[in-house]
């Protein structure tokens, strides 16, 4: 009886998410139909930009006031596509977690007792990447990152005395500039070949990592787990309980167990942040708009096409 009830609840949640996602795609489809009649590439781009407010409203309804792991898991695992019968154009939406890795800004948390765990994790990942790449001068790159964090604090708050009170951030574009400076001063191209985006998040610091959606390669480095174990039959799957996985494999849960304000991992509910991409075709062109959906806000909106 219990099993039947659980299956019913799961089916209800799944159908609810599918219905909401289809409603979201319905908005996309409506505007694409309108764009098709314009017969101009520019019109297609404009229609994509107009979708901004409607997509935001649809995602707010879909995710609800309280984030649920089951809902977010289905959103992340279920890209949806629609197309006209004649195949002239179609659209697809795909979302992925943002807080599935440490933020690069955590490297600046050394000495902050409330965020010591954040610093230790970021430092461990940084050391792993730079050691594996055999960088010529990893300490110089580390110092340049810290200096950039300091600059963004000053720029952001315009008060030097706030440097140690407010966190700076580094965008991906700013980090790429740091890598260019490092390469120029050290004659070392290897830093640019490191897959930084796989292991670090850039931009807004969300404060914690998503325990149920942690990036597998990050999980491997942080907890010293072989990737074969993570990817095996009894490995860690998206949406799983991280602590259960760690305890089952006899791994240290110290970082996981940290409680607020020192907590590094979000446990009871997912971090309300995702990166979404809507791609669509219009006659001979392919177009896309991307945005971050963070705490019910749409930020970093980008639109492109060719």
Secondary structure, DSSP 8 states (H G I E B T S, - for coil): -HHHHHHHHHHHHHHHHHHHHHHHHHHHHHHHHHHHHH--HHHHHHHHHHHHHHHHHHHHHHH-SS--HHHHHHHHH--EEEE-TT-S-EEEEEEEESSSSEEGGGGGGTT-GGGHHHHHHHHHHHHHHHHHHT-S-HHHHHHHHHHHHHHHHHHHH--GGGTTTS-----HHHHHHHHHHHHHHHT--GGGGS-HHHHEE-SS--SSEEGGG--HHHHHHHTT--HHHHHSTTS--TT--HHHHHHHTT---HHHH--TTS--EE-SS--SEEEEEEEEEETTEEEEEEEEEETTEEEEEEEEE-
